[in-house]
Amino acid sequence: VTIKFDNGAIATAEANFQAVYGYDVRGEVFGSEGMLTIGDLRHTNMTRYNKDGVSYNTIRYDQDLLFDAYVDELQSF
């Protein structure tokens, strides 16, 4: 989706729905003066390096990634 704002700025929004490596919910914002990233797939900060390559544990389910949000939502309900 391409969005044009009143001030002339243009944004592109993209969504993908298959992530076999874990529950991938994140955002990236790129601009002329820098970049922001939001969200993290990693379950911990640990990274493994071995003969097979580099790997790390990812968050596998939305309930794990968004646990606090679900609890808050249920409490509000």
Secondary structure, DSSP 8 states (H G I E B T S, - for coil): -EEE-TTS-EEE-------TTS----EEEEETTEEEEE---BSSS--EEETTEEE--B---HHHHTHHHHHHHHHH-
